[in-house]
Amino acid sequence: MRKTLSMVALAVVVVIVAGYVAQAGTGHRRGVTLIHVVEHATTDLVIDTGPAGDSSGDLLTFANDLYDETNVDKVGRDQGDCIRINTTEGSWECRWINFLKGGAITVEGPFFDSHDSVMVITGGRGKYKDARGSMELKVLPDGSGYDFIFHVLT
């Protein structure tokens, strides 16, 4: 009887320890908060830094207004810069901050002249101070601006 009881107790301990180890391995599960804004690209300025015309190393600076996902009400602004990487592929490497109600979200990553991209959320401030995740950047059909769709891990 003692042997059986000891075996059962040992089995229970093994199951409990295995459960803790399995849970620790999965890490903290996170949810995702979606934030969708529309940037009106009205202040974009390209600074020619090398050979005349579009060339690697040129700079793009901007400080634009952000609107809600219906593209009606102003909800914030952004500011940032990009450096031209490859003129053949139409690629830039960018970083900027998006000022929204209650805080700001910083992103970094590729921007392409001719197709959408995904940026990395590198941090933030205020209610977004521990922000992580990604931001989809999609060109508006009329070319007047961009959809920014943030996938903020919570």
C-alpha positions, 0 to 999 in steps of 0.5 A: 500500500505504501509503495502504491501511495508513493508511486501515485504521489510521485506521478502527481509531482511529475505531472505538476512539474511537467505542467509548469515546465510546459507553461514556462516554455510557451511564454506569456500569451498576448492578444493583439490590439488593432489600430487603423489610421490613414496618413495624408501624405502632404508634406513629403520632401525628397532631399537629393544627396548624391547624383542628380535625380533619384539615387541611393542615399537620398532622404525623404522627410515628412510630418503628416496628419493621421485620420481615423480609419474612415479618413474623416476625423483627424486623430494624430500626426506622424513625423519621420525620415527615410533613406533611399536604398535601391532605386531599381527595386524602389525601396526606402528604409524608414523610421517614424513616430505616430502621435496618437491620443494617449501616446505614440508608436514608433515604427521602422522598416521598408517602404516601397514605391510600388507595393505595400509593406510591413513595418516593425513596431519598435516601441512607444510612449504613454499608453503605448510605452511597451508597444511591440508588433507590426504595422501594415502600410498600404497605399490608398487606391487614389495614391493620396496617402496610406493606410497604417494598420497597427497590430499592437501586442498586448 
